[in-house]
Amino acid sequence: MTATLEPQQKTAAPDHPLTPLSADEIRAARRIVDEHGLLGESVRFVFVALDEPHKRDVLAFTPGDDIDRRARVLLLDRATGQGSDLVVSVTEGRVVSEVSIDSTVDGHVPILDQEFEDIESFLLDCPEWIEAMTRRKLNPTDVRAVPLSAGVFGHEDEVGRRIVRVLAFYQYDEADLPWAHPIDGVVAYVDLTGRKVVKVIDEIELPLPTERGQWDAEPHAVPARTDLKPIEITQPEGASFTVDGNRITWADWDFRFGFDVREGLTLHQLSIDGRPVVYRASVAEMVVPYADPSPVRYWQNYFDQGEYLFGRYTNALELGCDCLGEIKYFDVTIADEDGNPKVMKNAICLHEEDFGVLWKHTDMFNGMAEVRRSRRLVISFFLTIGNYDYGFYWYLYLDGTIQLEAKATGIVFASAYRGPDGFSTEMAPGLGAPFHQHMFSARLDMAVDGLTNTVEEVDAVAVPVGPDNPWGNAFRPQKTKLTHELEAMRTADNLKARTWHITNPTKQNRLGQNVGYALYPEGQPTLLADPSSSIAKRAAFATKHLWVTKYDPAERYPAGQFVNQHPGNAGLPSYVAQDRNIDGEDIVVWHTFGLTHFPRPEDWPVMPVDYAGFKLKPVSFFDQNPALDVPAAPRSHCCED
């Protein structure tokens, strides 16, 4: 196993409009903002990332063209709670646009780490909180605060204020895992701008679960098994991919990648055999809605991207632990909350994987006995946000398939167990894990053999018995074209093997069929909260598996620009309200997928990886199997003398 490290961003001018911001460009953006008079002692940088040029400009770009490098910058004045949304031209040294965010209408900018840092001191200054802990016979200084996004529930005293709600866990000693000891029945509301607790709700005193939760401590500790032999993955001739800056080529695939702290890893200009498939692909939002309706937990719904900017918590990956084989790591440069560049080492992992049999046949007539092995290119990143860890893995296959796999692991968010009629699973004595969902939204800016695309819903339907089907065995695909945005809000139906075909009506294969790619959903439940609920309005994207919009570069996020404390109906509901034509247009496909998690005792004390995702598979895009050119494996790999 070997690994190579990608050097940090160089100071040379970028050679492509989609090259991520360098450290020097981040410094320049900060200087420009300062020179514009927008910084002060209490102002912090919430978000800094490349302001991507319009698609038409990127597609028209040729090497050597001038590039206007721009940064999107979000600021927060911690003293006032005022947020600002800027576009800064690094090339021209100026602020191109500046918008003050009206928090009562637009929502708040995401929450800073610096805002979380002093939460425990606020609690220790609050008599009501101290009383609640003392009554439970707990030492307040051993209480670990977990501040969480507040949502919007019609509380008039929260309008315009930056609020978080705080649940607490007890830590017996430095090695103890607080997640195992939830102090349930009490919650504090904190005003981040006022830097104080504004309300404590003490619903009920529940017994504190006392069993330790570390996986290597009693009662969980077990000896490491010794019967697993090593698996070594080697590529003696090196990897098959090539890397040039942020451009990657492998087999017939060609694409660029990017990274920002809101979306994490992004893929750009994804093409196969010189033909475009997806202009831009990302996971653009995720939400984790909880099902516990108790007075201290009803509000638990976290938008890990729009509220927390989860990409800033990306792990530094390790060879042999996170990735196996011939690995190439990429560092990522982001901005810290003071606007200075910060390098996240080994943030992105690129490698190849064997993936079993690609195709095989042994023929009874001509004696053919052929098999080819599949492999896939993997580009991924992993992050830890609070108790959960998430990995996002994009796979490219030799047969033209694109797959996204989200991996969820870590530690379930615990509560006290309130009995079998409650809304949690008992994980350990007295310890509950509330029912919840993990809902993701993939934004797929499609470009199937060009920018003229159409979406058809394809169902498997039985043909009624009749003159054309006398024996009742016939079935066929039923195709329904989705022509406008409001009719393209769709749910999956596994009983009909429902897929969605994104086709190009101006391009045909040799059989005269429109070239296309099909979206294969997993068809798991959409958002289970009631349609009248706050979270159904704020996470409306999660109420449907499919949305289709006409391309607009301003429409980037399925829950809207500023999710934190936004009342709802932003993002996709407002986009599709225009009901634009999407038949033969430049379109964006938005796909909701995810997990509905009824925790199991086997998920404690640390959760084995659970998976969710989708596939995009070519349908009539090629004239035949595109993987016929894959060579047979060396004989030494196929048999043993």
Residue, then its C-alpha position, 0 to 999 in steps of 0.5 A: m500500500t502506498a500513498t502520495l500527497e497532493p501539495q498545498q495550493k500553489t501561488a501560480a494563477p489558476d489554469h481553469p475557472l473551477t480551480p478551488l481558491s488558493a491560500d493566497e486568494i483567500r488572503a486576498a479576499r480577506r484583505i479586500v473585505d478589510e479595505h472595504g471597511l467591513l471588518g471589526e473586532s466582532v466580525r467573523f468569516v462564516f463562509v469563504a469559497l469560490d464563486e463559480p462562474h456561470k456555466r456558459d462561461v466555463l463551457a466557453f473557456t479555453p486555456g489562456d483565457d482571462i479568469d475573473r476569480r471571485a469569492r463568495v463571503l459570508l460575514l457575521d458581526r457577533a456583537t449584533g447578530q447581523g450577517s452579510d453576503l458578499v461577492v469579492s473579485v480577487t482579480e479586480g481587488r474589489v467587493v462586487s456586491e454586498v447584501s445585508i441579511d434580514s434575519t426575520v425574513d431570510g434566516h441567519v447565517p450558519i453557526l460559528d464554532q466560536e459561538f459554541e465555545d462559550i456555551e458551558s460558561f453561559l450555563l454555569d452563569c445561569p441559576e435555573w440551570i445550576e438548580a436543575m443540575t443540583r436537583r439531579k445531584l450532578n456536578p455542573t462542571d462535569v456537564r458537557a453542553v451540546p448546543l444544537s440549531a434551534g429551528v423555527f416554532g413560532h416562538e415570538d421571543e426568538v424572532g430576529r435572535r440567534i438562538v441555539r438549544v442546549l441538551a446536556f450529557y454527563q462526563y464522569d472522568e476524562a476518558d468517559l464518553p458523555w454520549a452514554h449519560p444523557i441528562d434528559g428532561v431539561v433543555a436550555y435556550v441560549d441567545l448567541t448574540g446576547r451570550k446568555v441563557v434566556k430560558v430553561i425548560d425542566e420537564i421531568e427528572l429521569p434517571l441518568p444512565t450510568e453504564r460507560g459507553q466507550w467501545d473498549a471499556e467495560p462492559h463492551a470491551v472484548p479481546a481483539r480477534t486473531d483469526l483474520k488474516p491480512i488483506e493486501i491491495t497492491q498495484p505494482e504498476g501504479a494507479s490507472f488514473t492521472v491527476d492534473g491539478n483538480r482534473i482527473t482522468w481514468a479509463d474513459w472518464d474525465f472530470r474535475f473536483g472541488f470542495d467547499v465547507r457547505e457542500g464538501l466534495t463537488l464533481h464538475q464536468l463529468s464526461i465519459d468517452g469525450r461526451p458530457v453526462v453531468y455538469r456539476a454534482s454534489v450533496a447540497e443539503m442534509v437534514v436529520p429530523y428526530a421523532d421524539p415529541s417531548p417538550v425538551r426534544y420536539w425541535q431536534n432537526y439538524f441541517d448539517q450543511g446549511e446550519y453547520l457547514f459540515g465540510r469544515y469537520t472533514n477528517a484527515l484520512e489515513l492509509g490502511c484505516d480509511c483507504l486501502g491500495e494505491i492512494k492519492y490524497f488531496d489537501v483542501t484549503i478553506a478559510d477559518e473564522d478569522g478569514n485566514p487560510k487553513v489547510m485540511k490535510n488528506a481531506i480527499c481520497l482517490h483510489e481504484e477498487d476491484f469490484g467483482v465480475l463485470w461481465k461473464h458468459t459460458d456458452m453451450f453452443n460455441g464453447m465461449a467461456e469469458v469473464r471480465r473483472s470490474r473495477r471502479l474509481v473512488i473519490s471520497f471524504f469523511l467528516t465528523i459532526g458531533n456524534y455522527d460520522y459521515g462518508f461520501y463516496w462517488y464511484l465511477y464504473l467501467d460500464g458508465t455507471i455513476q454511484l453515490e454512497a453515503k456512509a453513516t457511522g459514529i454514535v447515536f444521539a442518546s436520550a433516557y429510555r422512556g419505555p416501549d410506548g416512547f419514541s426510542t430504542e433501549m440501547a443499554p440499561g436506561l439508555g435510549a436512542p430516539f428514532h430519526q431519519h438521515m435525509f440527503s439531497a443530491r443536486l445533479d446539474m445534468a448535461v447528458d450529451g449536451l444541455t438539451n435534456t428531458v426527464e421521463e418517469v418510467d414504471a413497470v406496468a402489467v398489461p391487462v388480460g385481453p386480445d393482445n395479452p390472452w395469457g396474462n403474462a405481458f408487462r411493459p415500461q410505461k413512460t411519462k414525460l415530465t414537462h414542467e417543474l410542478e409536475a416533476m415533484r415525484t416519489a419513488d415506487n419500488l413496486k413499479a421499479r420506478t426510475w427516471h430517465i434523463t434523455n437528450p432528444t437531439k441525440q440518438n444512438r445507432l438504433g435511433q433511441n434518444v441517448g440517456y442516463a437513468l436515475y435509480p432510486e433506493g426508494q426509502p421513505t421520504l420525510l415522515a414528519d406531518p406536512s403541517s410540521s415546521i420541519a416539513k416546511r423547512a426541509a420541504f426538499a425531503t418530502k419528495h424523491l425527485w424535483v426537476t428545475k430549469y437551470d439557474p445558477a442562483e438556485r444552489y441549495p434545496a432548503g434555500q440560502f440561509v437555512n438557520q432559523h428560516p421559517g420554511n418554504a425556501g429553496l425547492p418550493s420557491y424554485v418550482a413555484q415558477d413552473r418553468n418548462i423543463d422539456g428539452e431544456d438545461i435542467v437540474v435534477w434534485h434527488t432525495f435519498g436517505l435512511t430511516h433509523f430505528p436504532r438497534p442495540e447492535d448500533w451501540p456503543v458505536m454504530p456499524v456503517d449504514y448505507a444510502g445512495f443512488k445510481l445513474k446508469p446509461v440507457s441508450f447512451f451507448d450503442q452496446n456494452p461500453a466495457l467490451d474493451v476491458p482485458a481479461a485478468p492475467r491467468s495468474h490471477c484466475c487460477e492456482d497451479 
